[in-house]
Amino acid sequence: MKPGAGKLKGNSFERHISRILTKWVTGSEHPEIFWPTSASGAKATQDHKAGRQSKMYGDIMAIDDVGTWFTDHILIECKSYKTFDIAKLLLDKGEILGWWNQACEGAGKAEKIPILVFKKNHFPILVAMRNLSLFEEDLIGNYRNSYIQAQDSKKYVLFICLFEEWLEFLDPKILKAVWR
């Protein structure tokens, strides 16, 4: 890969996820209500170090009030890589665990729920979260698709499933009503 191409790939993936989330909430990809965070969270890190509250944690933010109900509660971290090994979760190491820890760290600072959206080449987009329904009381019994459940050495439970199936499972209208 050429120098800088990885960043371009990441930016393209963040835009793609922004459009998918926009369509999930509004039924249309345009106009976008979500878009990649400027400087991918760097501004939030600066604000945190200076003791200021920031709304710019994570890789995707709401650029329209129609989407703020979601990003006020969720921190979205996006990763698109050529390859990664999901089996390394069993060894309590690997890229996914590092990305998950990054999402959890940012979500902790922002007081939000962490979501990791990730993919590797020639494979569907995956999503990782603490529970499949985004609520403290998980509705796992209602989720009828395949998923992976893992636990790291810190005893954090992690659910991983296909992003597209997860969005079909979650009704944005219900989430919006709960989080208002």
Contacts in CASP RR format, 6 or more apart in sequence:
PFRMAT RR
TARGET T0000
AUTHOR 0000-0000-0000
METHOD contacts of the structure
MODEL  1
MKPGAGKLKGNSFERHISRILTKWVTGSEHPEIFWPTSASGAKATQDHKA
GRQSKMYGDIMAIDDVGTWFTDHILIECKSYKTFDIAKLLLDKGEILGWW
NQACEGAGKAEKIPILVFKKNHFPILVAMRNLSLFEEDLIGNYRNSYIQA
QDSKKYVLFICLFEEWLEFLDPKILKAVWR
1 82 0 8 1.000
9 80 0 8 1.000
10 78 0 8 1.000
10 79 0 8 1.000
10 80 0 8 1.000
11 36 0 8 1.000
12 80 0 8 1.000
13 78 0 8 1.000
13 79 0 8 1.000
13 80 0 8 1.000
13 119 0 8 1.000
14 36 0 8 1.000
14 40 0 8 1.000
14 59 0 8 1.000
14 60 0 8 1.000
14 78 0 8 1.000
15 35 0 8 1.000
15 36 0 8 1.000
17 34 0 8 1.000
17 59 0 8 1.000
17 60 0 8 1.000
17 76 0 8 1.000
17 78 0 8 1.000
17 117 0 8 1.000
17 125 0 8 1.000
18 32 0 8 1.000
18 34 0 8 1.000
18 35 0 8 1.000
18 36 0 8 1.000
18 60 0 8 1.000
19 29 0 8 1.000
19 30 0 8 1.000
19 32 0 8 1.000
19 34 0 8 1.000
20 163 0 8 1.000
20 167 0 8 1.000
21 33 0 8 1.000
21 34 0 8 1.000
21 60 0 8 1.000
21 70 0 8 1.000
21 76 0 8 1.000
22 28 0 8 1.000
22 29 0 8 1.000
22 30 0 8 1.000
22 32 0 8 1.000
22 33 0 8 1.000
22 34 0 8 1.000
23 29 0 8 1.000
24 167 0 8 1.000
24 172 0 8 1.000
25 33 0 8 1.000
25 34 0 8 1.000
25 66 0 8 1.000
25 67 0 8 1.000
25 70 0 8 1.000
25 172 0 8 1.000
26 33 0 8 1.000
26 66 0 8 1.000
31 64 0 8 1.000
32 63 0 8 1.000
32 64 0 8 1.000
33 62 0 8 1.000
33 63 0 8 1.000
33 64 0 8 1.000
33 66 0 8 1.000
33 67 0 8 1.000
34 60 0 8 1.000
34 61 0 8 1.000
34 62 0 8 1.000
34 63 0 8 1.000
34 67 0 8 1.000
34 70 0 8 1.000
34 71 0 8 1.000
35 60 0 8 1.000
35 61 0 8 1.000
35 63 0 8 1.000
36 59 0 8 1.000
36 60 0 8 1.000
36 61 0 8 1.000
37 43 0 8 1.000
37 44 0 8 1.000
37 56 0 8 1.000
37 57 0 8 1.000
37 58 0 8 1.000
37 59 0 8 1.000
37 60 0 8 1.000
37 61 0 8 1.000
38 56 0 8 1.000
39 56 0 8 1.000
40 58 0 8 1.000
40 59 0 8 1.000
41 56 0 8 1.000
41 57 0 8 1.000
41 58 0 8 1.000
41 59 0 8 1.000
43 54 0 8 1.000
43 56 0 8 1.000
44 54 0 8 1.000
44 55 0 8 1.000
44 56 0 8 1.000
44 57 0 8 1.000
44 58 0 8 1.000
44 106 0 8 1.000
44 109 0 8 1.000
44 110 0 8 1.000
47 53 0 8 1.000
47 54 0 8 1.000
47 56 0 8 1.000
48 54 0 8 1.000
48 109 0 8 1.000
54 110 0 8 1.000
55 61 0 8 1.000
55 71 0 8 1.000
55 110 0 8 1.000
57 75 0 8 1.000
57 106 0 8 1.000
57 107 0 8 1.000
57 109 0 8 1.000
57 110 0 8 1.000
57 112 0 8 1.000
58 75 0 8 1.000
58 76 0 8 1.000
58 77 0 8 1.000
58 103 0 8 1.000
58 106 0 8 1.000
58 110 0 8 1.000
59 76 0 8 1.000
59 77 0 8 1.000
59 78 0 8 1.000
60 71 0 8 1.000
60 76 0 8 1.000
60 78 0 8 1.000
61 71 0 8 1.000
62 68 0 8 1.000
62 70 0 8 1.000
62 71 0 8 1.000
62 72 0 8 1.000
69 175 0 8 1.000
69 176 0 8 1.000
69 179 0 8 1.000
69 180 0 8 1.000
70 172 0 8 1.000
70 175 0 8 1.000
70 176 0 8 1.000
70 179 0 8 1.000
72 112 0 8 1.000
72 179 0 8 1.000
73 112 0 8 1.000
73 113 0 8 1.000
73 134 0 8 1.000
73 179 0 8 1.000
74 112 0 8 1.000
74 113 0 8 1.000
74 115 0 8 1.000
74 134 0 8 1.000
75 103 0 8 1.000
75 106 0 8 1.000
75 107 0 8 1.000
75 108 0 8 1.000
75 110 0 8 1.000
75 112 0 8 1.000
75 113 0 8 1.000
75 114 0 8 1.000
75 115 0 8 1.000
76 115 0 8 1.000
76 117 0 8 1.000
77 99 0 8 1.000
77 102 0 8 1.000
77 103 0 8 1.000
77 114 0 8 1.000
77 115 0 8 1.000
77 116 0 8 1.000
77 117 0 8 1.000
78 116 0 8 1.000
78 117 0 8 1.000
78 118 0 8 1.000
79 95 0 8 1.000
79 99 0 8 1.000
79 116 0 8 1.000
79 117 0 8 1.000
79 118 0 8 1.000
79 119 0 8 1.000
80 118 0 8 1.000
80 119 0 8 1.000
80 120 0 8 1.000
81 95 0 8 1.000
81 118 0 8 1.000
81 119 0 8 1.000
81 120 0 8 1.000
81 121 0 8 1.000
82 120 0 8 1.000
82 121 0 8 1.000
83 120 0 8 1.000
83 121 0 8 1.000
84 94 0 8 1.000
84 95 0 8 1.000
84 96 0 8 1.000
84 118 0 8 1.000
84 120 0 8 1.000
85 94 0 8 1.000
85 95 0 8 1.000
86 96 0 8 1.000
86 148 0 8 1.000
86 160 0 8 1.000
88 94 0 8 1.000
88 95 0 8 1.000
88 96 0 8 1.000
88 97 0 8 1.000
89 96 0 8 1.000
89 97 0 8 1.000
89 148 0 8 1.000
89 150 0 8 1.000
89 152 0 8 1.000
89 158 0 8 1.000
90 150 0 8 1.000
92 152 0 8 1.000
92 153 0 8 1.000
96 116 0 8 1.000
96 118 0 8 1.000
96 128 0 8 1.000
96 160 0 8 1.000
97 152 0 8 1.000
99 116 0 8 1.000
99 118 0 8 1.000
100 114 0 8 1.000
100 116 0 8 1.000
100 128 0 8 1.000
100 152 0 8 1.000
100 156 0 8 1.000
100 158 0 8 1.000
103 114 0 8 1.000
103 115 0 8 1.000
103 116 0 8 1.000
103 128 0 8 1.000
104 114 0 8 1.000
104 156 0 8 1.000
106 112 0 8 1.000
106 114 0 8 1.000
107 113 0 8 1.000
107 114 0 8 1.000
108 114 0 8 1.000
113 129 0 8 1.000
113 130 0 8 1.000
113 134 0 8 1.000
114 129 0 8 1.000
114 130 0 8 1.000
115 127 0 8 1.000
115 128 0 8 1.000
115 129 0 8 1.000
116 127 0 8 1.000
116 128 0 8 1.000
116 129 0 8 1.000
117 125 0 8 1.000
117 126 0 8 1.000
117 127 0 8 1.000
117 163 0 8 1.000
118 125 0 8 1.000
118 126 0 8 1.000
118 127 0 8 1.000
118 128 0 8 1.000
119 125 0 8 1.000
119 126 0 8 1.000
124 162 0 8 1.000
124 163 0 8 1.000
124 164 0 8 1.000
125 162 0 8 1.000
125 163 0 8 1.000
125 164 0 8 1.000
126 160 0 8 1.000
126 161 0 8 1.000
126 162 0 8 1.000
126 163 0 8 1.000
127 160 0 8 1.000
127 161 0 8 1.000
127 162 0 8 1.000
127 163 0 8 1.000
127 166 0 8 1.000
128 158 0 8 1.000
128 159 0 8 1.000
128 160 0 8 1.000
129 158 0 8 1.000
129 159 0 8 1.000
130 156 0 8 1.000
130 157 0 8 1.000
130 158 0 8 1.000
130 159 0 8 1.000
131 138 0 8 1.000
131 140 0 8 1.000
131 157 0 8 1.000
131 159 0 8 1.000
132 138 0 8 1.000
132 139 0 8 1.000
132 140 0 8 1.000
132 143 0 8 1.000
132 147 0 8 1.000
132 159 0 8 1.000
132 161 0 8 1.000
132 166 0 8 1.000
132 169 0 8 1.000
133 139 0 8 1.000
133 140 0 8 1.000
133 142 0 8 1.000
133 143 0 8 1.000
133 170 0 8 1.000
134 170 0 8 1.000
134 175 0 8 1.000
135 178 0 8 1.000
140 159 0 8 1.000
142 169 0 8 1.000
143 161 0 8 1.000
143 169 0 8 1.000
144 169 0 8 1.000
145 161 0 8 1.000
145 162 0 8 1.000
145 165 0 8 1.000
145 166 0 8 1.000
145 169 0 8 1.000
146 161 0 8 1.000
146 162 0 8 1.000
147 159 0 8 1.000
147 160 0 8 1.000
147 161 0 8 1.000
148 159 0 8 1.000
148 160 0 8 1.000
148 161 0 8 1.000
149 157 0 8 1.000
149 158 0 8 1.000
149 159 0 8 1.000
149 160 0 8 1.000
150 157 0 8 1.000
150 158 0 8 1.000
150 160 0 8 1.000
151 157 0 8 1.000
151 158 0 8 1.000
152 158 0 8 1.000
END
